[in-house]
Amino acid sequence: MNIVVVGDILLDVDVDGVATRLCPDAPVPVVDVSGARYRAGGAGLVATMLAEDGHHVILVTVLGADEASTRLEGQLAGLTVVAGPSGAPTPVKTRVRADGNMVVRFDEGCQHAPVPAVTPAMLRALDGAAAIVVADYGRGLTTNPSLRAALTRLAGLIPIIWDPHRGGAPPVAGVAVVTPNWAEARAAAAVLSPAAPSADGPGELARTLMSLWRSNAVLVTQGQHGATLARATAPTVHIAAPKARVVDPCGAGDRLAASLAAQLAAGHDLTESARVAVREAASFLAGGGVEALNGPPRPVSGHSTGRRGGDAAALARRVRRTGGTVVATGGCFDLLHAGHARSLAAARALGDCLIVCLNSDSSVRRIKGASRPIINQLDRVELLLALGCVDAVLVFDEDTPERCLNMLRPDIWVKGGDYDVRELPETPLVESWGGRCLTVPYHPARSTTHLADALARVG
């Protein structure tokens, strides 16, 4: 089953660092950069999300002939990409973060671009799709007449999810659902029907747009307030969003569109599909959003270490794509002992790879006190990887592993038998993508605390 993503692609760059002083030339922070991460944005982000969920994805887009495009192609390795020439520079959006907070964003090449040509191969790639996501980022691709004609023909045959943009083209008639956010919806209504009175609420606005766009449904998203779905054949429905702490809302609309496509391609009802999509978008943001993609969340020293393949997220994707079971567990693993080894071996036996989410040194100190960890994180990583049952280690700096989990999306999350999985804060998140939380035997006679006490007595 193919899901085709059509639309504009851009390069997202995250520059991470710390800010401890102000610039002497102006009252602005000086960011000491620790590293940069790259990922595909726009339609490329939607395609990446679907691929990481285990779907077969074809990305139909246009690419430039510049360094940014070359880097984009590297980020899309493993995806089926059918691309024509864009005839314009590749858009690049660079976010600079200090201590996890965005300080500034630089946009390059994001000005108006000419309407690109669409090749016969791009049009052929649409055929055979179980669902299509149109990710319009205002770069002109959705304005191309031949592409619009092909999408219009397919709109009556398969579900098409259209994620619009203020500067983009209107959806073709007959698409299954259009997914504007509240600001995009109000802007579109003002342009399409300037003489009409403004809608008072999201339901009225959604129905107005559904008529103007001649779509089968409109889902207006409203951030933490959920979304409102208007359908031609059913009453308007408001869908509440789960409560989540959101640092950066970037990517939520892409996550929602990807989830809708997967649900509709599987034959599910639109209302229920929208409920799942809203829930998964909230889970995505709660797990760190785009910052948790394509690399460890706020890496301390860039640690996403794997003995086989080098990258924990890439290992998870590789195992999942071949039908395997991804198992993950987490903890401090300070003073590795026999109880750890037994529990990790039992966890590895549950699937086809085991990824350990490891608390960083600063995380351990916050949880266990200033005297811990006893062993620094670099040594803890090395010791864990020396065990034959551990395939990769992912270091995280937060107090809980939610962002790691949302990036890895393991099939099984394992904890020791001294935990009740029903009470784990991670359980709702893991179950949101169909995963399971399990326990393995706990060995109370063997613990880091007991071992540390014994070493103190020896000393």
C-alpha positions as CSV (number, residue, x, y, z in Angstrom):
1,M,0.0,0.0,0.0
2,N,1.6,3.3,-1.1
3,I,0.9,6.6,0.5
4,V,2.0,9.4,-1.8
5,V,3.1,12.8,-0.5
6,V,3.0,15.7,-3.0
7,G,4.3,19.1,-2.3
8,D,7.1,21.6,-1.6
9,I,10.2,20.5,0.3
10,L,12.6,22.6,2.3
11,L,15.7,22.1,4.5
12,D,15.3,22.6,8.2
13,V,18.4,23.3,10.3
14,D,18.5,23.2,14.1
15,V,21.6,25.0,15.6
16,D,22.0,24.0,19.3
17,G,24.1,25.8,21.8
18,V,24.1,27.6,25.2
19,A,23.9,31.3,26.0
20,T,25.7,32.6,29.1
21,R,26.5,36.2,28.2
22,L,25.4,39.2,26.1
23,C,27.2,40.5,23.1
24,P,29.2,43.6,23.9
25,D,28.1,45.2,20.6
26,A,24.4,44.9,21.2
27,P,22.0,43.6,23.9
28,V,21.6,40.2,22.3
29,P,22.7,36.8,23.6
30,V,25.9,35.1,22.4
31,V,25.2,31.5,21.5
32,D,28.1,29.1,21.9
33,V,27.2,26.5,19.2
34,S,27.5,22.8,20.2
35,G,26.2,21.3,16.9
36,A,23.8,21.5,14.1
37,R,21.2,19.0,12.8
38,Y,19.5,18.9,9.5
39,R,16.1,17.4,8.4
40,A,13.7,17.5,5.5
41,G,10.9,20.0,6.1
42,G,7.5,20.6,4.4
43,A,6.4,17.6,2.3
44,G,9.7,15.9,3.2
45,L,8.8,16.0,6.9
46,V,5.4,14.4,6.2
47,A,7.0,11.7,4.1
48,T,9.6,11.0,6.8
49,M,7.0,10.7,9.5
50,L,5.0,8.2,7.4
51,A,8.1,6.2,6.6
52,E,9.1,6.1,10.3
53,D,5.6,4.8,11.0
54,G,6.4,1.9,8.7
55,H,4.4,2.9,5.6
56,H,5.6,2.7,2.1
57,V,5.9,6.3,0.9
58,I,6.5,8.0,-2.4
59,L,7.5,11.6,-2.2
60,V,6.6,13.7,-5.3
61,T,8.4,17.0,-5.2
62,V,10.9,19.3,-7.0
63,L,14.5,19.9,-6.0
64,G,17.0,22.7,-6.7
65,A,20.5,22.4,-7.9
66,D,22.3,23.7,-4.9
67,E,24.2,22.5,-1.7
68,A,21.0,22.6,0.4
69,S,19.3,20.3,-2.1
70,T,22.2,17.9,-1.9
71,R,21.9,17.8,1.8
72,L,18.1,17.3,1.5
73,E,18.7,14.2,-0.7
74,G,20.9,12.8,2.1
75,Q,18.1,13.3,4.6
76,L,15.7,11.5,2.4
77,A,17.8,8.4,1.9
78,G,15.7,5.3,2.1
79,L,12.6,7.1,0.8
80,T,11.3,6.7,-2.8
81,V,11.6,10.2,-4.2
82,V,10.3,11.2,-7.6
83,A,11.5,14.8,-8.3
84,G,11.6,17.3,-11.0
85,P,13.7,20.5,-11.2
86,S,12.5,23.4,-9.1
87,G,14.2,26.1,-11.0
88,A,14.7,28.0,-7.8
89,P,17.0,28.0,-4.7
90,T,16.1,25.4,-2.0
91,P,14.3,27.1,0.9
92,V,16.3,26.8,4.1
93,K,14.9,27.6,7.6
94,T,17.5,27.8,10.3
95,R,16.4,27.8,14.0
96,V,19.0,28.8,16.6
97,R,18.3,27.4,20.0
98,A,20.1,28.4,23.3
99,D,19.5,26.0,26.2
100,G,16.6,24.5,24.3
101,N,14.8,27.8,23.6
102,M,14.6,29.2,20.1
103,V,16.4,32.6,19.9
104,V,16.0,33.4,16.2
105,R,15.1,31.9,12.9
106,F,16.8,32.7,9.6
107,D,14.9,32.0,6.3
108,E,16.8,31.8,3.0
109,G,15.3,31.3,-0.4
110,C,11.7,31.4,0.9
111,Q,10.6,34.2,-1.4
112,H,8.1,33.7,-4.2
113,A,9.2,31.1,-6.7
114,P,8.1,30.4,-10.3
115,V,5.6,27.6,-10.9
116,P,7.8,24.5,-11.5
117,A,7.3,22.0,-14.3
118,V,5.9,18.6,-13.5
119,T,7.4,15.7,-15.2
120,P,5.6,12.6,-16.5
121,A,7.3,10.5,-13.9
122,M,5.9,12.7,-11.1
123,L,2.4,12.3,-12.5
124,R,2.8,8.5,-12.9
125,A,3.9,8.3,-9.3
126,L,0.4,9.3,-8.2
127,D,-1.2,6.2,-9.7
128,G,-1.8,3.3,-7.4
129,A,-1.8,5.4,-4.2
130,A,-4.0,4.3,-1.4
131,A,-4.0,7.9,-0.2
132,I,-2.4,11.2,-1.1
133,V,-1.2,14.0,1.2
134,V,-0.7,17.4,-0.5
135,A,1.7,19.4,1.6
136,D,1.5,22.9,0.2
137,Y,4.2,25.3,1.4
138,G,3.5,28.1,-1.0
139,R,6.3,27.4,-3.4
140,G,4.1,27.0,-6.5
141,L,4.0,23.2,-7.1
142,T,0.3,22.9,-6.4
143,T,-0.4,25.7,-8.9
144,N,0.9,23.6,-11.8
145,P,-2.1,22.9,-14.1
146,S,-1.1,19.3,-15.0
147,L,-0.7,18.3,-11.4
148,R,-4.0,19.9,-10.4
149,A,-5.7,18.0,-13.2
150,A,-4.3,14.7,-12.1
151,L,-5.3,15.4,-8.5
152,T,-8.8,16.4,-9.5
153,R,-9.1,13.1,-11.4
154,L,-8.0,11.1,-8.3
155,A,-10.1,13.1,-5.8
156,G,-13.1,11.0,-6.5
157,L,-11.3,7.7,-6.3
158,I,-9.0,7.9,-3.2
159,P,-8.7,10.0,-0.1
160,I,-6.7,13.2,-0.6
161,I,-5.7,15.2,2.4
162,W,-4.8,18.7,1.5
163,D,-2.7,20.7,4.0
164,P,-3.0,24.3,2.7
165,H,-0.7,27.3,2.9
166,R,-1.6,31.0,3.0
167,G,0.5,31.6,-0.1
168,G,-0.4,28.4,-1.8
169,A,-3.1,27.4,-4.3
170,P,-6.6,26.5,-3.2
171,P,-7.4,22.7,-3.0
172,V,-8.8,21.0,-6.0
173,A,-12.5,20.1,-5.8
174,G,-13.5,16.9,-4.2
175,V,-10.6,16.2,-1.8
176,A,-11.5,14.1,1.2
177,V,-10.4,16.7,3.8
178,V,-8.6,20.1,4.0
179,T,-6.6,20.7,7.2
180,P,-6.0,24.5,7.7
181,N,-5.1,25.8,11.1
182,W,-7.3,28.6,12.6
183,A,-5.2,31.4,11.1
184,E,-5.0,29.8,7.7
185,A,-8.7,29.2,7.7
186,R,-9.6,32.8,8.5
187,A,-7.1,34.1,5.9
188,A,-8.5,31.8,3.2
189,A,-12.1,32.8,4.0
190,A,-11.3,36.5,3.8
191,V,-9.6,36.0,0.4
192,L,-12.2,33.7,-1.1
193,S,-15.3,35.5,0.2
194,P,-14.3,39.1,1.2
195,A,-17.8,40.4,1.0
196,A,-19.3,37.7,3.3
197,P,-19.5,38.4,7.0
198,S,-16.7,36.7,9.0
199,A,-17.5,33.4,10.6
200,D,-18.0,33.5,14.4
201,G,-16.6,30.1,15.3
202,P,-14.5,27.3,13.9
203,G,-17.5,25.2,12.9
204,E,-19.1,28.0,10.9
205,L,-15.7,28.8,9.4
206,A,-15.1,25.2,8.4
207,R,-18.5,24.9,6.7
208,T,-17.9,28.1,4.8
209,L,-14.6,26.9,3.5
210,M,-16.0,23.5,2.7
211,S,-18.5,25.2,0.4
212,L,-16.0,27.6,-1.1
213,W,-13.3,24.9,-1.7
214,R,-15.9,22.3,-2.7
215,S,-14.2,19.7,-0.5
216,N,-15.9,16.8,1.2
217,A,-14.7,18.0,4.6
218,V,-12.7,20.7,6.4
219,L,-10.8,20.1,9.7
220,V,-9.8,23.4,11.3
221,T,-7.1,22.8,13.9
222,Q,-6.8,25.1,16.9
223,G,-3.7,24.0,18.8
224,Q,-4.3,23.0,22.4
225,H,-8.0,23.6,21.9
226,G,-8.2,20.6,19.5
227,A,-9.9,20.7,16.1
228,T,-13.3,21.2,14.5
229,L,-14.5,18.8,11.7
230,A,-17.2,19.9,9.2
231,R,-18.5,17.2,6.8
232,A,-20.9,17.5,4.0
233,T,-22.8,14.4,5.2
234,A,-22.6,14.7,9.0
235,P,-23.0,17.3,11.8
236,T,-20.0,19.4,12.8
237,V,-17.8,17.7,15.4
238,H,-15.3,19.3,17.9
239,I,-12.4,17.1,18.8
240,A,-10.6,17.8,22.0
241,A,-6.8,17.6,22.1
242,P,-5.1,15.8,25.0
243,K,-3.4,18.1,27.4
244,A,0.3,18.3,26.6
245,R,3.2,20.6,27.5
246,V,4.3,22.2,24.2
247,V,7.6,23.9,23.8
248,D,7.6,24.2,20.0
249,P,4.4,23.6,17.9
250,C,6.4,23.3,14.6
251,G,5.4,20.1,12.7
252,A,2.1,19.5,14.4
253,G,0.2,20.1,11.1
254,D,2.5,17.7,9.3
255,R,2.0,15.0,11.9
256,L,-1.8,15.5,11.7
257,A,-1.8,15.2,7.9
258,A,0.4,12.1,8.0
259,S,-1.8,10.4,10.6
260,L,-5.0,11.2,8.6
261,A,-3.5,9.7,5.5
262,A,-2.5,6.5,7.2
263,Q,-6.0,6.2,8.8
264,L,-7.9,6.9,5.7
265,A,-5.7,4.7,3.5
266,A,-6.6,1.8,5.9
267,G,-10.3,2.5,5.3
268,H,-11.2,4.1,8.6
269,D,-14.0,6.6,9.0
270,L,-13.0,10.3,8.7
271,T,-14.4,11.3,12.1
272,E,-12.5,8.5,13.9
273,S,-9.4,9.2,11.7
274,A,-9.5,12.8,12.8
275,R,-9.7,11.9,16.4
276,V,-6.6,9.6,16.1
277,A,-4.8,12.3,14.1
278,V,-5.4,15.0,16.8
279,R,-4.3,12.6,19.5
280,E,-1.1,11.7,17.6
281,A,-0.3,15.4,16.8
282,A,-0.6,16.2,20.6
283,S,1.6,13.1,21.4
284,F,4.2,14.3,18.8
285,L,4.4,17.7,20.4
286,A,4.5,16.3,24.0
287,G,7.4,14.1,22.9
288,G,9.5,17.0,21.8
289,G,8.1,17.7,18.3
290,V,10.5,18.3,15.4
291,E,13.4,18.7,17.9
292,A,13.2,15.0,18.6
293,L,13.4,14.0,14.9
294,N,16.6,12.9,13.1
295,G,18.8,12.8,16.1
296,P,18.8,12.8,19.9
297,P,16.7,15.4,21.7
298,R,19.1,18.2,22.7
299,P,22.1,16.0,22.7
300,V,24.7,16.6,25.4
301,S,27.6,15.6,23.2
302,G,25.7,14.4,20.1
303,H,25.1,11.0,21.7
304,S,23.0,8.6,19.6
305,T,25.3,5.7,19.8
306,G,24.8,2.3,18.2
307,R,27.2,-0.5,17.7
308,R,25.4,-1.7,14.6
309,G,24.5,1.3,12.4
310,G,25.6,4.2,14.7
311,D,22.2,5.8,15.1
312,A,19.5,4.6,17.4
313,A,16.6,6.2,15.4
314,A,18.0,4.8,12.1
315,L,18.3,1.4,13.7
316,A,14.6,1.5,14.9
317,R,13.5,2.6,11.4
318,R,15.5,-0.2,9.7
319,V,14.2,-2.9,12.0
320,R,10.6,-1.7,11.7
321,R,10.8,-1.5,7.9
322,T,11.8,-5.2,7.7
323,G,8.9,-6.2,9.9
324,G,10.9,-6.6,13.1
325,T,10.0,-5.7,16.6
326,V,11.8,-2.7,18.2
327,V,12.3,-3.0,22.0
328,A,13.5,-0.1,24.2
329,T,14.2,0.4,27.9
330,G,15.6,3.2,29.9
331,G,17.4,4.2,33.1
332,C,20.6,5.5,34.6
333,F,22.6,2.2,34.6
334,D,25.1,3.7,37.0
335,L,27.5,1.0,38.2
336,L,26.4,-1.7,35.8
337,H,25.8,-5.0,37.7
338,A,24.4,-8.5,37.1
339,G,20.8,-7.4,37.7
340,H,21.1,-5.0,34.9
341,A,22.6,-7.6,32.6
342,R,19.9,-10.1,33.3
343,S,17.1,-7.5,32.8
344,L,18.6,-6.3,29.5
345,A,19.0,-9.8,28.2
346,A,15.4,-10.5,29.0
347,A,14.3,-7.3,27.2
348,R,16.4,-8.1,24.1
349,A,14.7,-11.6,23.9
350,L,11.3,-9.8,23.4
351,G,12.2,-8.5,19.9
352,D,14.7,-7.9,17.1
353,C,16.7,-5.1,18.6
354,L,17.2,-3.4,22.0
355,I,17.7,0.3,22.4
356,V,18.7,1.7,25.8
357,C,17.5,5.3,26.6
358,L,20.2,6.5,29.0
359,N,19.8,9.4,31.4
360,S,22.7,11.9,30.9
361,D,24.9,12.9,33.7
362,S,22.9,16.1,34.4
363,S,19.7,14.2,34.3
364,V,21.0,11.6,36.8
365,R,22.2,14.5,39.1
366,R,18.7,16.0,39.1
367,I,17.0,12.7,39.9
368,K,19.5,11.1,42.3
369,G,21.5,14.0,43.8
370,A,24.8,15.7,43.5
371,S,26.8,12.6,44.3
372,R,25.6,10.7,41.3
373,P,26.3,9.4,38.7
374,I,29.3,7.5,39.9
375,I,30.2,6.6,36.3
376,N,30.1,9.3,33.7
377,Q,27.8,8.9,30.7
378,L,30.5,8.2,28.1
379,D,31.7,5.2,30.2
380,R,28.1,4.1,30.8
381,V,27.4,4.1,27.1
382,E,30.6,2.1,26.4
383,L,29.8,-0.5,29.1
384,L,26.2,-0.9,27.9
385,L,27.4,-1.4,24.3
386,A,29.8,-4.0,25.5
387,L,26.9,-6.2,26.4
388,G,25.9,-8.5,23.5
389,C,22.2,-7.8,24.1
390,V,22.3,-4.0,23.6
391,D,22.1,-2.8,20.0
392,A,22.1,1.0,20.6
393,V,22.2,3.6,23.3
394,L,20.4,7.0,23.1
395,V,21.4,9.6,25.7
396,F,18.7,12.0,26.8
397,D,19.0,15.1,29.0
398,E,15.5,15.4,30.3
399,D,14.1,13.8,33.5
400,T,11.9,11.4,31.6
401,P,12.3,9.5,28.3
402,E,9.1,10.7,26.6
403,R,11.0,12.6,23.8
404,C,13.2,9.6,23.1
405,L,10.2,7.3,23.0
406,N,8.3,9.6,20.6
407,M,11.3,9.6,18.3
408,L,12.0,5.8,18.5
409,R,8.3,4.7,18.7
410,P,9.3,1.2,20.0
411,D,6.9,-1.7,19.7
412,I,7.7,-2.7,23.3
413,W,8.8,-0.5,26.2
414,V,10.4,-2.5,29.0
415,K,10.7,-1.8,32.7
416,G,11.8,-3.9,35.7
417,G,9.3,-6.0,37.6
418,D,9.3,-3.5,40.5
419,Y,7.2,-1.2,38.3
420,D,3.4,-1.4,37.6
421,V,3.0,-0.7,33.8
422,R,-0.5,0.7,34.5
423,E,1.0,3.5,36.5
424,L,4.0,4.3,34.3
425,P,3.7,7.9,32.9
426,E,5.1,6.6,29.6
427,T,2.3,4.0,29.1
428,P,-0.3,6.3,27.4
429,L,2.4,7.6,25.0
430,V,3.6,4.1,24.0
431,E,0.0,2.9,23.6
432,S,-0.9,5.9,21.4
433,W,1.0,4.3,18.5
434,G,0.0,0.7,19.3
435,G,3.0,-0.1,21.4
436,R,3.0,-2.2,24.6
437,C,4.6,-1.7,28.0
438,L,6.0,-4.9,29.6
439,T,8.1,-5.8,32.7
440,V,11.0,-8.2,33.0
441,P,12.1,-9.9,36.3
442,Y,13.5,-7.6,38.9
443,H,16.5,-8.7,41.0
444,P,16.2,-6.9,44.4
445,A,19.4,-8.3,45.8
446,R,21.4,-6.6,43.1
447,S,21.2,-2.8,42.9
448,T,23.5,0.2,42.3
449,T,22.8,1.4,45.8
450,H,23.8,-1.9,47.4
451,L,26.9,-2.0,45.2
452,A,27.8,1.7,46.0
453,D,27.4,1.0,49.8
454,A,29.7,-2.1,49.5
455,L,32.4,-0.1,47.7
456,A,32.2,2.6,50.4
457,R,32.8,0.0,53.1
458,V,35.8,-1.3,51.2
459,G,37.2,2.2,50.8
